[in-house]
Amino acid sequence: MSSQDNARTPSKGEQIDAAEREAARQRILAQAEAERIPVEETTRAVPDRRWRGGR
């Protein structure tokens, strides 16, 4: 087998690494979606009365 053949076909270890990276990516995306806060909740105006000095 020449070095050109190795460049075109990933080894078994590389294939496993790629599959593990993709699985980790999917887990991270699923976790991010589960923890996502809807925009409506982040843009709601909340009065801040601290600057008034407690009046």
N, C-alpha and C positions, 0 to 999 in steps of 0.2 A: 504494500500500500504506500503510495507516495504522499508527500506533504500536501499536495493539492487536494487529494481525496479527503484528507483530514479537515481541510478548510471548508469543504462543502457539506460534510455530514457531521453534526455534533456527536460527541461520544455519549455513551449511556449516562455517565455522570453529569455531563452538561445538560442532557435532556431532563434528568431528575431535578437538577438545580433550577432550570427554567420552569418546570412544573411547580416546584415549591415556591418560587418567587411569584408566580401567577396566583397560586392559592393564597399566599400572604396578602397580595394586592387585593384580592376579592374580599378577604376578611376585613381588611382595613376600610375598604369602601363600604361594606355592610355596616361596620361599627360607626363610621362617620354618618351614614344615613340614619341610623338608629338614634344618634345623639344630636341630629340636626334640629335647630330651633327655627320654627317658621318665621319668615320675615315680619309678619304682622306682630309678633311678640317682641321683636327687637327694635321696631321703629315706633312703638307706642310712647307717646309723651308722658312723662311722669313728673309732676311738679316737684321742684327742689326748693324747699322753703328754708334751707339752712342759711342762705345768704341774707335773709330778712332779719336775722338776729333773734329769732324765736318769737316774733310778734304774732 
